[in-house]
Amino acid sequence: MISLFTDATRRLLPTRAGWCPWMATAAVALAVAVGPAQAGKLGVYTSDAKGFDTHTFYYDDGQEVVLIDTQFQPELTQAMVRQIQRETKSPITRVIVTHPNPDKFNGLSWLHQQGVKSVSSVGVAEAMPAVHRYKKAFWTQTMKTFTPDSYPAYADIEQPFAGSQTTLKLKSGETLTLFALRNSGVATQQVVVRIDETGDLLVGDLVHHKAHAWLEGGLVKGQATPCIDCWVAALDELPALSAGHPQAKVFGGRGEFARVAEAVRAQQDYLRRSQQLVRNYVVGLGPRKLELSDAKTAQAHYVELEKQIAQTFPDYKLPYMVRYSIYGLAQAEYANIVTPVSTGARAPQVLLEHVFSHDADKTWSRLARFCSIAEWQSLVAGCVVDERRDGLYRTVVMRDDTAYVERLERFSNQERKLGYSMISGPLPVKNYVAELQVVPLDAKRSRLVWQAWYDAPSSNVEAGTVKNDLTALFRNGIQGMERVLAAAQ
């Protein structure tokens, strides 16, 4: 069996300015609950707010110590090591990274210098470099908390394991089994560490019991992309990993520690209710939802969402976690509403792709203006943009003297994506939404993806006519784009 030694707990979770007594109480209670001390002992180091109040764990079998995750800043990892050295003479031999977030791997470079070997799954190892670049840009360029030179140095995983699991045999003969979960959770890749003697699970930020979750989502194609259904499914994998150990607990990256069934149930409830709250909020914005597409106007909505989620879970700690991460979930729900097909909800009625012999930035710069349609769509006689209280509109006058009024629904320079809806016009469809996106292929080529969704007429003949007309319109527009891009060379 393992134990969090009661006397040591007070040292492992030190009193400090801003310290929450609930956390110390939970840890002491755990020390009593898991049973008498034997060879293996589980310790925990908890950072202050500079490290986002993060728990990192270490397992001492009496002959060696294995770390589970690092801290966000190397000096916090060093503080954890000093704490371990006060508690035991066992050398630190390995560090396991549970998922590709910087508070789990930013201490690797320093640990490697101390001779500590790093272990994780191939999936986590492959995901880490992109996450490092994304987060370094955020902290150095957006937040300006670090300079490029002062941001923690990156280091790769030294011993990645392939397949769904691997077992580490400790010097005492005890074992730790590492599981690469089938489903993504708080990040795109997730490793769970099981202490095989007890069935206890160390899961990183997959679980924050009685503390708010990090709802940003994993990095997919350079974008934070939360998948709540995936996260719920990942949590469903945990009970089987601790089978045969009814007293087994989940040790998460923040919050309290709880038995597996309780921790899974509570985390899933938190995720589902938070997602529904965000979804209702975005829908309730009505035309104002366009404010979510601009970083400056979106911030007020993120603050309000933090307030509402905190009110929904009044006994949960660390509400600031919501403030800094909710953008991921809010943007996902916004995208669901504006362009539901992008999440797989339904297929587009019209979809054309075209490869340009121009780099993505050049192509996007010529197509991104909302009224640039008048430059490359030869069937358009003119276009006028007007800003109204509920968003940006354009009136597109066709050469046959018909006109369409369309509203900008989504715009992202980073994704090179523009989405718009048809408010009025002669096209005999309802709920028309279209999206243009420019995707880089290489230094000299880019792909345009142009899609449209709508409720088609009930008549099959009329529906076919609409589809054919829109397809012809898109093709004509793409030909015009080629002319405009060629003339710009």
Secondary structure, 3 states (H helix, E strand, C coil): CCCCCHHHHHHHCCCCCCCCHHHHHHHHHHHHHCCCCCCCEEEEEECCHHHCCCEEEEEECCCCEEEECCCCCHHHHHHHHHHHHHHCCCCEEEEECCCCCHHHHCCHHHHHHCCCEEEEEHHHHHHHHHHHHHHHHHHHHHCCCCCCCCCCCCCCCCEEECCCEEEEECCCCCEEEEEECCCCCCCCCCEEEEECCCCEEEEEEEEEECECCCCCCEEECCEEECCHHHHHHHHHCHHHHCCCCCCCEEEEEEEECEEHHHHHHHHHHHHHHHHHHHHHHHHHCHHHHHHHHCHHHHHHHHHHHHHHHHHHCCCCECCHHHHHHHHHHHHHHHHHHHCHHHHCCCCCCEEEEEEECCCHHHHHHHHCCCCCHHHHCCCEEEEEEEEECCEEEEEEEECCCCEEEEEEEEEECCCCEEEEEEEECCCCCEEEEEEEEEEEEECCEEEEEEEEEEECCCCHHHHHHHHHHHHHHHHHHHHHHHHHHHHCC
